[in-house]
Every structure is written in C-alpha cells, then in structure tokens.
Amino acid sequence: MTIPVFNKEKTIEAFGGDEEILFSVSLAFVDELPGELSKLKLAIDECDLDTIRISVHTLKGQAGTFYAEEAKIMAAELEAFSKDSELEAIKEKIEDFEKAFLDLKAEVTKMLNNRDQ
C-alpha cells in the first residue's frame, strides 16, 4: 500500500474545517519552500550544522501541518543527523529529502489549483 504524500482530510480537520485558513497556510508553504530548501543546501555546503538543524526542524513542522508522514520522517532523520554532527549522512539523504518535500509541494499546489475550479 502506498502512503499518500499528505492527508488532506486530517489537515482540514486540524484547521477546524476552515478551508480559508488551510488555503492561506498552503500558499505560504508553497511560496516559502524553495527558499527554505535553498537555505538548507547552502548550510550543507557550508557545513553549518546549526542552520541545518533549524531548517530541517522548520520543514518537519511544515510536513506535520499537512500530515505528510514520509516527509516528516525524513525530516526527523535529518534533524537527528544534524544533532549528532553526521554531515555525511545528511549529504547522502538530502536528495530523497528534497524529493519528498517537492512531492508535497506538488500535491499542495494541486489542492490549491483544484480549489479554484
């Protein structure tokens, strides 16, 4: 069984059924994700474990907002690696991590586009 990228029903429920708030949060996520991923990659290039930890923690929270389990698990893993100063492990996982978040962005964008129809 395939795990969905995110759980729309649980996400709407978490916002008390208020789709306007969900729409605003979703727009912010879609707009801010590229910058957050760029900041993370720069921090990796600069071996800045504190910035990596903060950035990954932020993204983990965003994944949690959308009940995006795969992205959240990957973020928790990278966060643990950053706390343990395991930069090489982070470098090995960053492509899969980025893909999980870009998949989430694509699904959230699809949800936003469907709202306008």
PyMOL commands that set and color helices and strands:
alter all, ss='L'
color gray80, all
select helices_A, chain A and resi 8-14+19-45+49-65+69-83+87-115
alter helices_A, ss='H'
color red, helices_A
deselect
rebuild
show_as cartoon
